[in-house]
Amino acid sequence: MSTTTVYVGLGSNLDGPHGHVLRALDELARLPGTRLVRHSALYRSAPLAFTAQPDFVNAVAQLETALEPRRLLDELSAIEARHGRGRPYPNAPRTLDLDLLLYGQTVLDSPELTLPHPRMHERAFVLEPLAELEPCAMIPGRGRVDELLRDCRGQQIERIA
């Protein structure tokens, strides 16, 4: 069975966000045809778009998976749903957000899924934990993680665990 290295961003800022992120890491490890290789520490970050909400707890997980990108996205959405994820409006507070950041070096732009994640290169809360795992990782069409992180220095992020 052939596998692909993927990176998933995790975030939460409601109802015990630390616990949601840790439970989601356990759930990622149990996905079919998938192995949790490792994950970053947890980070606290200030919200970016809609700032009148609590800070987030974020992490990045590295997985090896035999699942195709769309199937993996469906599995991530199911985990979010089990955590009570709602989408009342864009950038709303959330119990759990799982973003498929990178699926190998796949570049994809479809109505359901864009790879790499379209805004990951602008977000310290993604780049900092990803750099902890793979500082020289390449984001297709954008550049190296460690170089992109320099452009996000003004964003508030703090390692917490």
Contact map, one row per residue, 1 for C-alpha under 8 A:
11100000000000000000000000000000000000000000000000000000000000000100000000000000000000000000000000000000000000000000000000000000000000000000000000000000000000000
11110000000000000000000000000000000000000000000000000000000000000100000000000000000000000000000000000000000000000000000000000000000000000000000000000000000000000
11111000000000000000000000000000000000000000000000000000000000011110000000000000000000000000000000000000000000000000000000000000000000000000000000000000000000000
01111100000000000000000000000000000000000000000000000000000000011100000000000000000000000000000000000011000000000000000000000000000000000000000000000000000000000
00111110000000000000000000000000000000000000000000000000000001111000000000000000000000000000000000000011000000000000000000000000000000000000000000000000000000000
00011111000000000000000000000000000000000000000000000000000001111000000000000000000000000000000000011111000000000000000000000000000000000000000000000000000000000
00001111100000000000000000000000000000000000000000000000000111100000000000000000000000000000000000011110000000000000000000000000000000000000000000000000000000000
00000111110000000000000000000000000000000000000000000000000111100000000000000000000000000000000001111100000000000000000000000000000000000000000000000000000000000
00000011111000000000000000000000000000000000000000000000011110000000000000000000000000000000000011111000000000000000000000000100000000000000000000000000000000000
00000001111100000000100100000000000000000000000000000000011110000000000000000000000000000000000111100000000000000000000000000000000000000000000000000000000000000
00000000111110001000100000000000000000000000000000000001111000000000000000000000000000000000000111000000000000000000000000000000000000000000000000000000000000000
00000000011111001101100000000000000000000000000000000001110000000000000000000000000000000000111110000000000000000000000000000000000000000000000000000000000000000
00000000001111111000000000000000000000000000000000000111100000000000000000000000000000000000111100000000000000000000000000000000000000000000000000000000000000000
00000000000111111000000000000000000000000000000000000100000000000000000000000000000000000000111100000000000000000000000000000000000000000000000000000000000000000
00000000000011111000000000000000000000000000000000000000000000000000000000000000000000000000001000000000000000000000000000000000000000000000000000000000000000000
00000000000011111111000000000000000000000000000000000000000000000000000000000000000000000000000000000000000000000000000000000000000000000000000000000000000000000
00000000001111111111100000000000000000000000000000000001100000000000000000000000000000000000001100000000000000000000000000000000000000000000000000000000000000000
00000000000100011111110000000000000000000000000000000000100000000000000000000000000000000000000000000000000000000000000000000000000000000000000000000000000000000
00000000000000011111111000000000000000000000000000000000000000000000000000000000000000000000000000000000000000000000000000000000000000000000000000000000000000000
00000000000100011111111100000000000000000000000000000000000000000000000000000000001000000000001100000000000000000000000000000000000000000000000000000000000000000
00000000011100001111111110000000000000000000000000000000111000000000000000000000000000000000000100000000000000000000000000000000000000000000000000000000000000000
00000000000000000111111111000000000000000000000000000000000000000000000000000000000000000000000000000000000000000000000000000000000000000000000000000000000000000
00000000000000000011111111100000000000000000000000000000000000000000000000000000000000000000000000000000000000000000000000000000000000000000000000000000000000000
00000000010000000001111111110000000000000000000000000000000000000000000000000010000000000000000000000000000000000000000000000000000000000000000000000000000000000
00000000000000000000111111111000000000000000000000000000000010000000000000000000000000000000000000000000000000000000000000000000000000000000000000000000000000000
00000000000000000000011111111100000000000000000000000000000000000000000000000000000000000000000000000000000000000000000000000000000000000000000000000000000000000
00000000000000000000001111111110000000000000000000000000000000000000000000000010000000000000000000000000000000000000000000000000000000000000000000000000000000000
00000000000000000000000111111110011100000000000000000000000000000000000000000000000000000000000000000000000000000000000000000000000000000000000000000000000000000
00000000000000000000000011111110011100000000000000000000000000000000000000000000000000000000000000000000000000000000000000000000000000000000000000000000000000000
00000000000000000000000001111111011000000000000000000000000000000000000000000000000000000000000000000000000000000000000000000000000000000000000000000000000000000
00000000000000000000000000111111111000000000000000000000000000000000000000100000000000000000000000000000000000000000000000000000000000000000000000000000000000000
00000000000000000000000000000111110000000000000000000000000000000010000000000000000000000000000000000000000000000000000000000000000000000000000000000000000000000
00000000000000000000000000000011111000000000000000000000000000001110000000000000000000000000000000000000000000000000000000000000000000000000000000000000000000000
00000000000000000000000000011111111100000000000000000000000000111110000000000000000000000000000000000000000000000000000000000000000000000000000000000000000000000
00000000000000000000000000011110111110000000000000000000000000111000000000000000000000000000000000000000000000000000000000000000000000000000000000000000000000000
00000000000000000000000000011000011111100000000000000000000011110000000000000000000000000000000000000000000000000000000000000000000000000000000000000000000000000
00000000000000000000000000000000001111100000000000000000000011110000000000000000000000000000000000000000000000000000000000000000000000000000000000000000000000000
00000000000000000000000000000000000111110000000000000000000011100000000000000000000000000000000000000000000000000000000000000000000000000000000000000000000000000
00000000000000000000000000000000000111111000000000000000001111000000000000000000000000000000000000000000000000000000000000000000000010000000000000000000000000000
00000000000000000000000000000000000001111100000000000000001110000000000000000000000000000000000000000000000000000000000000000000110110000000000000000000000000000
00000000000000000000000000000000000000111110000000000000001000000000000000000000000000000000000000000000000000000000000000000000100000000000000000000000000000111
00000000000000000000000000000000000000011111000000000000111000000000000000000000000000000000000000000000000000000000000000000000100000000000000000000000000000111
00000000000000000000000000000000000000001111100000000001111000000000000000000000000000000000000000000000000000000000000000001000100000000000000000000000000011111
00000000000000000000000000000000000000000111110000000011110000000000000000000000000000000000000000000000000000000000000000000000000000000000000000000000000011110
00000000000000000000000000000000000000000011111000000011110000000000000000000000000000000000000000000000000000000000000000001000000000000000000000000000001111000
00000000000000000000000000000000000000000001111100100111000000000000000000000000000000000000000000000000000000000000000000000000000000000000000000000000001110000
00000000000000000000000000000000000000000000111111111111000000000000000000000000000000000000000000000000000000000000000000000000000000000000000000000000000000000
00000000000000000000000000000000000000000000011111100000000000000000000000000000000000000000000000000000000000000000000000000000000000000000000000000000000000000
00000000000000000000000000000000000000000000001111100000000000000000000000000000000000000010000000000000000000000000000000000000000000000000000000000000000000000
00000000000000000000000000000000000000000000001111111000000000000000000000000000000000000011000000000000000000000000000000000000000000000000000000000000000000000
00000000000000000000000000000000000000000000011111111000000000000000000000000000000000000000000000000000000000000000000000000000000000000000000000000000000000000
00000000000000000000000000000000000000000000001001111100000000000000000000000000000000000000000000000000000000000000000000000000000000000000000000000000000000000
00000000000000000000000000000000000000000000001001111110000000000000000000000000000000000000100000000000000000000000000000000000000000000000000000000000000000000
00000000000011000000000000000000000000000000011000011111000000000000000000000000000000000000100000000000000000000000000000000000000000000000000000000000000000000
00000000000010000000000000000000000000000001111000001111100000000000000000000000000000000000000000000000000000000000000000000000000000000000000000000000000000000
00000000001110001000000000000000000000000011111000000111110000000000000000000000000000000000000000000000000000000000000000000000000000000000000000000000000000000
00000000001110001100100000000000000000000111100000000011111000000000000000000000000000000000000000000000000000000000000000000000000000000000000000000000000000000
00000000111100000000100000000000000000000111100000000001111100000000000000000000000000000000000000000000000000000000000000001100100000000000000000000000000000000
00000000111000000000100000000000000000111110000000000000111110000000000000000000000000000000000000000000000000000000000000001100100000000000000000000000000000000
00000011110000000000000000000000000000110000000000000000011111000000000000000000000000000000000000000000000000000000000000000100110000000000000000000000000000000
00000011110000000000000010000000000111110000000000000000001111100000000000000000000000000000000000000000000000000000000000000000000000000000000000000000000000000
00001111000000000000000000000000000111100000000000000000000111110000000000000000000000000000000000000000000000000000000000000000000010000000000000000000000000000
00001111000000000000000000000000011111000000000000000000000011111000000000000000000000000000000000000000000000000000000000000000000000000000000000000000000000000
00111100000000000000000000000000011110000000000000000000000001111100000000000000000000000000000000000000000000000000000000000000000000000000000000000000000000000
00111100000000000000000000000000111000000000000000000000000000111110000000000000000000000000000000000000000000000000000000000000000000000000000000000000000000000
11110000000000000000000000000000110000000000000000000000000000011111000000000000000000000000000000000000000000000000000000000000000000000000000000000000000000000
00100000000000000000000000000001110000000000000000000000000000001111101100000000000000000000000000000000000000000000000000000000000000000000000000000000000000000
00000000000000000000000000000000000000000000000000000000000000000111111100000000000000000000000000000000000000000000000000000000000000000000000000000000000000000
00000000000000000000000000000000000000000000000000000000000000000011111110000000000000000000000000000010000000000000000000000000000000000000000000000000000000000
00000000000000000000000000000000000000000000000000000000000000000001111111000000000000000000000000000000000000011000000000000000000000000000000000000000000000000
00000000000000000000000000000000000000000000000000000000000000000011111111100000000000000000000000000000000000000000000000000000000000000000000000000000000000000
00000000000000000000000000000000000000000000000000000000000000000011111111110000000000000000000000000000000000000000000000000000000000000000000000000000000000000
00000000000000000000000000000000000000000000000000000000000000000000111111111000000000000000000000010000000000001000000000000000000000000000000000000000000000000
00000000000000000000000000000000000000000000000000000000000000000000011111111100000000000000000000000000000000000000000000000000000000000000000000000000000000000
00000000000000000000000000000010000000000000000000000000000000000000001111111110000000000000000000000000000000000000000000000000000000000000000000000000000000000
00000000000000000000000000000000000000000000000000000000000000000000000111111111000000000000000001100000000000000000000000000000000000000000000000000000000000000
00000000000000000000000000000000000000000000000000000000000000000000000011111111100000000000000001000000000000000000000000000000000000000000000000000000000000000
00000000000000000000000000000000000000000000000000000000000000000000000001111111110000000000000000000000000000000000000000000000000000000000000000000000000000000
00000000000000000000000100100000000000000000000000000000000000000000000000111111111000000000000000000000000000000000000000000000000000000000000000000000000000000
00000000000000000000000000000000000000000000000000000000000000000000000000011111111110000000001111000000000000000000000000000000000000000000000000000000000000000
00000000000000000000000000000000000000000000000000000000000000000000000000001111111111000000000000000000000000000000000000000000000000000000000000000000000000000
00000000000000000000000000000000000000000000000000000000000000000000000000000111111110000000000000000000000000000000000000000000000000000000000000000000000000000
00000000000000000001000000000000000000000000000000000000000000000000000000000011111110000000001100000000000000000000000000000000000000000000000000000000000000000
00000000000000000000000000000000000000000000000000000000000000000000000000000001111111000000001100000000000000000000000000000000000000000000000000000000000000000
00000000000000000000000000000000000000000000000000000000000000000000000000000001111111100000011110000000000000000000000000000000000000000000000000000000000000000
00000000000000000000000000000000000000000000000000000000000000000000000000000000100111110000011000000000000000000000000000000000000000000000000000000000000000000
00000000000000000000000000000000000000000000000000000000000000000000000000000000000011111101010000000000000000000000000000000000000000000000000000000000000000000
00000000000000000000000000000000000000000000000000000000000000000000000000000000000001111101000000000000000000000000000000000000000000000000000000000000000000000
00000000000000000000000000000000000000000000000000000000000000000000000000000000000000111111000000000000000000000000000000000000000000000000000000000000000000000
00000000000000000000000000000000000000000000000000000000000000000000000000000000000000111111000000000000000000000000000000000000000000000000000000000000000000000
00000000000000000000000000000000000000000000000011000000000000000000000000000000000000001111100000000000000000000000000000000000000000000000000000000000000000000
00000000000000000000000000000000000000000000000001000000000000000000000000000000000000111111110000000000000000000000000000000000000000000000000000000000000000000
00000000000111000000000000000000000000000000000000001100000000000000000000000000000000000011111000000000000000000000000000000000000000000000000000000000000000000
00000000000111000000000000000000000000000000000000000000000000000000000000000000000011100001111110000000000000000000000000000000000000000000000000000000000000000
00000000000111101001000000000000000000000000000000000000000000000000000000000001001111000000111110000000000000000000000000000000000000000000000000000000000000000
00000000011111001001100000000000000000000000000000000000000000000000000000000001001110000000011111000000000000000000000000000000000000000000000000000000000000000
00000000111100000000000000000000000000000000000000000000000000000000000000000001000010000000011111100000000000000000000000000000000000000000000000000000000000000
00000001111000000000000000000000000000000000000000000000000000000000000000011001000000000000000111110000000000000000000000000000000000000000000000000000000000000
00000001110000000000000000000000000000000000000000000000000000000000000000010000000000000000000011111000000000000000100000000000000000000000000000000000000000000
00000111100000000000000000000000000000000000000000000000000000000000000010000000000000000000000001111110000000000011100000000000000000000000000000000000000000000
00000111100000000000000000000000000000000000000000000000000000000000000000000000000000000000000000111110000000000011100100000000000000000000000000000000000000000
00000111000000000000000000000000000000000000000000000000000000000000000000000000000000000000000000011111110000000011100000000000000000000010000000000000000000000
00011110000000000000000000000000000000000000000000000000000000000000100000000000000000000000000000011111110000000011000000000000000000000000000000000000000000000
00011100000000000000000000000000000000000000000000000000000000000000000000000000000000000000000000000111110000000000000000000000000000000000000000000000000000000
00000000000000000000000000000000000000000000000000000000000000000000000000000000000000000000000000000111111000000000000000000000000000000011000000000000000000000
00000000000000000000000000000000000000000000000000000000000000000000000000000000000000000000000000000111111100000011000000000000000000000001000000000000000000000
00000000000000000000000000000000000000000000000000000000000000000000000000000000000000000000000000000000111110000111000000000000000000000001000000000000000000000
00000000000000000000000000000000000000000000000000000000000000000000000000000000000000000000000000000000011111001111000000000000000000000000000000000000000000000
00000000000000000000000000000000000000000000000000000000000000000000000000000000000000000000000000000000001111101110000000000000000000000000000000000000000000000
00000000000000000000000000000000000000000000000000000000000000000000000000000000000000000000000000000000000111111100000000000000000000000000000000000000000000000
00000000000000000000000000000000000000000000000000000000000000000000000000000000000000000000000000000000000011111100000000000000000000000000000000000000000000000
00000000000000000000000000000000000000000000000000000000000000000000010000000000000000000000000000000000000001111100000000000000000000000000000000000000000000000
00000000000000000000000000000000000000000000000000000000000000000000010010000000000000000000000000000000000111111110000000000000000000000000000000000000000000000
00000000000000000000000000000000000000000000000000000000000000000000000000000000000000000000000000000000001111111111110000000000000000000000000000000000000000000
00000000000000000000000000000000000000000000000000000000000000000000000000000000000000000000000000011110011110001111110000000000000000000000000000000000000000000
00000000000000000000000000000000000000000000000000000000000000000000000000000000000000000000000000011110011100000111110100000000000000000011000000000000000000000
00000000000000000000000000000000000000000000000000000000000000000000000000000000000000000000000000111100000000000111111100000000000000000000000000000000000000000
00000000000000000000000000000000000000000000000000000000000000000000000000000000000000000000000000000000000000000111111110000000000000000000000000000000000000000
00000000000000000000000000000000000000000000000000000000000000000000000000000000000000000000000000000000000000000000111111100000000000000000000000000000000000000
00000000000000000000000000000000000000000000000000000000000000000000000000000000000000000000000000001000000000000001111111100110000000000000000000000000000000000
00000000000000000000000000000000000000000000000000000000000000000000000000000000000000000000000000000000000000000000011111100110000000000010010010011000000000000
00000000000000000000000000000000000000000000000000000000000000000000000000000000000000000000000000000000000000000000001111110000000000000000000000011011000000000
00000000000000000000000000000000000000000000000000000000000000000000000000000000000000000000000000000000000000000000001111111110000000000000000000001001001000000
00000000000000000000000000000000000000000000000000000000000000000000000000000000000000000000000000000000000000000000000001111111000000000000000000001001101110000
00000000000000000000000000000000000000000010100000000000011000000000000000000000000000000000000000000000000000000000000000111111100000000000000000000000000010000
00000000100000000000000000000000000000000000000000000000011100000000000000000000000000000000000000000000000000000000000110111111110000000000000000000000000000000
00000000000000000000000000000000000000000000000000000000000000000000000000000000000000000000000000000000000000000000000110111111111000000000000011011000000000000
00000000000000000000000000000000000000000000000000000000000000000000000000000000000000000000000000000000000000000000000000011111111100000000000000001000000000000
00000000000000000000000000000000000000011110000000000000011100000000000000000000000000000000000000000000000000000000000000001111111110000000000000000000000000000
00000000000000000000000000000000000000010000000000000000000100000000000000000000000000000000000000000000000000000000000000000111111111100000000010000000000000000
00000000000000000000000000000000000000000000000000000000000000000000000000000000000000000000000000000000000000000000000000000011111111111000000011000000000000000
00000000000000000000000000000000000000010000000000000000000000000000000000000000000000000000000000000000000000000000000000000001111111100000000000000000000000000
00000000000000000000000000000000000000110000000000000000000001000000000000000000000000000000000000000000000000000000000000000000111111100000000000000000000000000
00000000000000000000000000000000000000000000000000000000000000000000000000000000000000000000000000000000000000000000000000000000011111111000000010000000000000000
00000000000000000000000000000000000000000000000000000000000000000000000000000000000000000000000000000000000000000000000000000000011111111000000111000000000000000
00000000000000000000000000000000000000000000000000000000000000000000000000000000000000000000000000000000000000000000000000000000001001111100000111000000000000000
00000000000000000000000000000000000000000000000000000000000000000000000000000000000000000000000000000000000000000000000000000000001001111110000111000000000000000
00000000000000000000000000000000000000000000000000000000000000000000000000000000000000000000000000000000000000000000000000000000000000011111011110000000000000000
00000000000000000000000000000000000000000000000000000000000000000000000000000000000000000000000000000100100000000001000010000000000000001111111110000000000000000
00000000000000000000000000000000000000000000000000000000000000000000000000000000000000000000000000000000111000000001000000000000000000000111111000000000000000000
00000000000000000000000000000000000000000000000000000000000000000000000000000000000000000000000000000000000000000000000000000000000000000011111000000000000000000
00000000000000000000000000000000000000000000000000000000000000000000000000000000000000000000000000000000000000000000000010000000000000000111111100010000000000000
00000000000000000000000000000000000000000000000000000000000000000000000000000000000000000000000000000000000000000000000000000000000000000111111110110000000000000
00000000000000000000000000000000000000000000000000000000000000000000000000000000000000000000000000000000000000000000000000000000000000111110011111110000000000000
00000000000000000000000000000000000000000000000000000000000000000000000000000000000000000000000000000000000000000000000010000010011001111110001111111000000000000
00000000000000000000000000000000000000000000000000000000000000000000000000000000000000000000000000000000000000000000000000000010001000111000000111111100000000000
00000000000000000000000000000000000000000000000000000000000000000000000000000000000000000000000000000000000000000000000000000000000000000000001111111110000000000
00000000000000000000000000000000000000000000000000000000000000000000000000000000000000000000000000000000000000000000000011000010000000000000011111111111000000000
00000000000000000000000000000000000000000000000000000000000000000000000000000000000000000000000000000000000000000000000011110011000000000000000011111111100000000
00000000000000000000000000000000000000000000000000000000000000000000000000000000000000000000000000000000000000000000000000000000000000000000000001111111100000000
00000000000000000000000000000000000000000000000000000000000000000000000000000000000000000000000000000000000000000000000001000000000000000000000000111111110000000
00000000000000000000000000000000000000000000000000000000000000000000000000000000000000000000000000000000000000000000000001110000000000000000000000011111111000000
00000000000000000000000000000000000000000000000000000000000000000000000000000000000000000000000000000000000000000000000000010000000000000000000000001111111100000
00000000000000000000000000000000000000000000000000000000000000000000000000000000000000000000000000000000000000000000000000000000000000000000000000000011111100000
00000000000000000000000000000000000000000000110000000000000000000000000000000000000000000000000000000000000000000000000000110000000000000000000000000001111110000
00000000000000000000000000000000000000000000110000000000000000000000000000000000000000000000000000000000000000000000000000010000000000000000000000000000111111000
00000000000000000000000000000000000000000011110000000000000000000000000000000000000000000000000000000000000000000000000000011000000000000000000000000000001111100
00000000000000000000000000000000000000000011100000000000000000000000000000000000000000000000000000000000000000000000000000000000000000000000000000000000000111110
00000000000000000000000000000000000000001111000000000000000000000000000000000000000000000000000000000000000000000000000000000000000000000000000000000000000011111
00000000000000000000000000000000000000001111000000000000000000000000000000000000000000000000000000000000000000000000000000000000000000000000000000000000000001111
00000000000000000000000000000000000000001110000000000000000000000000000000000000000000000000000000000000000000000000000000000000000000000000000000000000000000111
